[in-house]
Amino acid sequence: MGAVINPGSWRLLIKSKRLTDPREQTFIDVIKSNQGLIQKVCFLYASDADERKDLFQEIVLQLWRSYSSFRGDSKISTWIYRIALNVAISGWRKRSRRVQPEALVEKHYNVHELPDEKEESIQNLYTAIRNLSDIERALMMLYLEDVPYEEIATTLGITQNNVRVRVNRIKEKLKGMMRYGK
Amino acid sequence: MENEELKKWWAEASAQGADWSERDIEEALRGKSKSVIDRMKKSLWLEIGLVQLSMVALAWIAYSTDPGPIQWLILLMLLCYLSIGVYFSVKMRMLVRFDFYRTDLHTNLRDLIANMEAFLRVYRISYRWSFGVFYALGLFTVYLERGSEKTLEFISSFQGIVFLVGFTSAVVAGLALERWYLNRLYGKHIANLRLLLNELAFDNESGSEPWLAK
């Protein structure tokens, strides 16, 4: 008489098979080693923990869907930025539109463990960036991440000259916002 | 505030973020997508399900009704429903072929808007047609039930006028409701996407000069 496998065992079997899929494990390793990039996009575009979890899931899912077509023509970080920003800006509906930047910084970054002066600067920086438009936020994040202008242009689909001009304008805007604490 | 200082603060703030574990990533992979296109696919499947249910209900009514004009009318409606298969396949093809996210942000926005607008057009045209057919069939039923002489009599009576006004209003209200629903579902999202595209494509300070890479 053959062994009886109950539905629970089947689920475990399927799950373990999925987890041992080498392609999936490689993908998880890629995400783990680049999760900082995804985190930053989530923190900039989601307003609370639930929304952040949703956005993270959506980005990971879309990265996984296009993972098979990633040929390594561009850097892995460029590929991740491109998909993560596309999802955050255009392909995903937020639950709520407005965010409280101060709360976001306090809750998700342990700024209280930093010296007071730094804490204030970081708070101000995040508050200011969160007050930018979605497109400006993307530009500023890529700039602050030291992504070359050429790559920023490729990711956003605009010219390098446009990137340069806009980054300068946004920097001025940020400086003004941080100076007046807006 | 210098650029380097700005970048330093950014790096310090970013370094404080909480990590997602391997388990979190695995859970995210097993989760369901909430993207706009996936939601559209889900609502299409829901629509297919509802149409199939109503086809079964109509077939049951046709089976349990005595042979006569109403039965023929229901069979005619079922035949109309069969043509809906074409409409569903057009919509599904539009959604499946749309492979977004892999391009740059500008191309992605442009394609997303174009695809969603085309999808909405198919939606609106098909609903207008189906409401039109429904209206015509409704009037045809009145004719089948009464014959030509009694139909004329009915239409000129107070009851008949009330029926015509009520039926026409119901169809017009249905169309308005469909328009409102589609606008609520996709209209605002398309408008937001268009704003984003405009912001990305045009330089606001120097006029309307496009600054695109392509």
Interface residues (C-beta under 8 A of the other chain):
Chain A: L19 E24 F27 I28 I31 K32 Q35 G36 Q39 K40 F43 D54 F56 Q57 E58 V60 L61 Q62 W64 R65 S66 S69 R82 I83 L85 N86 V87 I89 S90 G91 W92 R93 V105 H108 Y109 N110 V111 E113 L114 K118 S121 I122 L125 Y126 S133 D134 I135 A138 L144 E145 D146 A153 T154 T155 L156 G157 I158 T159 N161 N162 V165 R169 K171 L174 K175 M178
Chain B: M1 N3 L6 K7 W9 W10 A11 E12 A13 S14 Q16 G17 A18 D19 W20 E22 D24 I25 E26 E27 A28 L29 G31 S33 K34 S35 V36 I37 R39 F100 Y101 R102 T103 D104 L105 H106 T107 N108 L109 L112 H189 L193 L196 E199 L200 A201 D203 E205 W211 L212 A213 K214
